Amino acid sequence: MIALGKIGWCEIGLLTLALVEFAAPTSSARAKAVAATDMVNQLGGLETTADLDVAALRQQALERVKSKADAIPLKRPPVAVQLLKLPQFIADVQFDPDTSIIRPESYRTLGRIADVLGHPTLLPYGFLIVGHTDATGKREYNLTLSQRRADSVREVLVTTFKISSKRLQAVGLGEEQLQDAVHPTAAINQQVQVVTVAKAP
């Protein structure tokens, strides 16, 4: 045993570093718990099932793209205004460029989403995964890509994280409902929304 008076600065530094590293996971775990609680609160509170037809929503977005209406992203109104009124949060899920392949580092994010969807408060609810893109490239391609990405997120939540497929739907809105219309090429426009759309009777 080393006497207290003989401990050098090096030993004190190593001891301090060890204590900091030991404490860090605890604070990190607390931060994640708070974030998960926030997500549960953001998704909760839907009183009745939303009057939402996902197939019709897809068709509506496709028709607007084909008509070439609202060519300037800044002047483009939301294609699905009803989604804006529902409980939701935005998830930063990263994909390989121009693909629906989810990057490995985003599986942790999807795992956290699955934990939130499995929370007892949210078990009676159904959700819509909404894919988006920024306004770079062709609108029709972006619409297709966003649908594939939304489908990919849903598939991972169902197959890897065992969320019931009956609780999840997916729709891609491409660049037709930008998260940040003032900055149509901003990264936030490529993020995924999780929206509460249904409540079991």
N, C-alpha and C positions, 0 to 999 in steps of 0.2 A: 504494500500500500504506500502511496506517495503522500508525504506530509504536505499539508496545505501550504505551508510557507515555502516549499520547494517547487511548486508548480510554476512553470515558466509561461511566458507570453504565448508560446506556440501551443502548449497544452490548453490554455484558456481559450485561444482562438478555435482550436479543434472542437472543444467542448461546446462553445457557443454555436458553431456551425452545425454540430450534431443536434442541438436543441432546436435550432431554427428548422432544420430539415424534418425533425420529428413532428414539430407543430404544424408545418405547412400543409400536409394532407388533411389535417383536421379542419383548418380554415377553408381549404379548397372544397372539402366535402360539404361544409356548411353553406358555402356560396352556391354550390350545385343544388342543394336542398331548397334554398330560397328561390333559385331560378325555377326549379320544378314546381314549387308551390305557386309561383307567379303564373306559370303556364296553365296550371290546373284552374286557377282563378279566372284567367283570360278566356278559357274554353267553357267554363261553367255558366249557368244562368239562363240557358235557353228554356223558355217557358213552354213553347209548343213546337211541333215539327214545322220547319220552314217549308213554305210552298215553293219547292225548287225541283225543276225537272232537268237533270243533268244532261240528258240527250238533247233536249231542246236548247240548253245553254251552249253545248258544243256547236249545234247547227246555227245558232244565232251568231256566234263568233265567226264561223266559217263563211256565212253569208255576207257579213260585213267586210271580211277580208277580200272576198271575190268581187264585191261591188266597188272596191277601192275607195269607199267612203272614208272621210276623215283622214286624208293622207298624211297630214302633219301630226305627229304624236302629241304635241303640246295641246292641240285643239281637239283631241280625240276623247269623247266622253267614255266613262266606264261601260263596258258591254254587259256587265252583270251588277247593276246597282244594288240588287238585293243582297249580294254577298257582303257589301260594306256594312250592313246593319247587323250582321251575325257575329257571335263570339268567335274570336280567332287569334292566332299569333303567326308571326313570320319566322320560318326556320331557315337557317343558312346551310343549305345542303349543296355541296359542290359537285359538279359533274365534269367529266372530261370534255374538252371543247367540241361543240357541235355533235354531241352524242348524249344518250340517256344513261351512260355508264357512271354510276355514283363513285366518287373517289373514296378510297379506303378510309381516309381521315374523317369522312362524314358519317361513317357507321356509328361512331360514338354519339353523334347528334341524333341519328335515327333511333338508337337505343334509348336515349333520354325521352324522345317523343313517345316511344312505345311504353316506357314507364309511366309517363303522364296519362296516356290513353287508358292504361290499365289501373289508374287510380280509382279507388272505390267511388269517389264522387262522380267520375265520368263514365263509369261502366254502362249506365243506361243510355248513353248517347251514341249517335252515328256521326261520322265526320266526312268532310270532303277535302281531298288533297288537291290543291290548285297549283298547277304549274304555270310559270311565267317565263318570258325572255325579255331582253332589252330590245331596243329598236334598231339593232344592227342587222343588216341582211334583209331578205325578202319576208314579207309578212306571212305569206302562206306557209313557207318553210318554218318560220318561228312558231306558228300555231301548231304544226305537226310535231315539232321538236318538244314543245312544252307539254303536249299530251303524252308523248313517250316518256318524258321525265316524270310527270305526275304518276303515270302507270308504274314506272320503275320504283318510285318511292313507296307506292301502295304495295307492290309485290314484295319488297324487302320487309315492310312492316308485317305483312301476312306470313311469309314463308320463314323469314329469319327470326322475327321477334314474336310470332304467334298471336298477332292481333286478329280477331275474327274478321274474315273477309266481308261478312254481312254488315260490319260497322263502318266500312271504308268504301268510298267512291273516289273517282279521280277525274279531273277535267283539266285540259290545257287551254289557257287563254292567250298564249303567245304574248304579243306586245299590245293586245287590245285593252288591257287594263293595267297600265303601268303603275308600279308602286311609287315611282317618282317621275311624273310626267314632265316636270321642269327640266330634268336631266335624263332624257330617254335612253342614254347609253350607260347610265350608272349601274354598278354591280348589284345594287339592291333590287333592281328590276328582274334579276334572274333568280331571286329567292322563291322558296315554296311557301304557300300558305296552308295552314291547317285550320279548317272552319267547322264549327259545330253546326250541323244542319238538321238533326233529327233527335227526338227523344222518345224512348219506348213508352207505351201507354202504362 
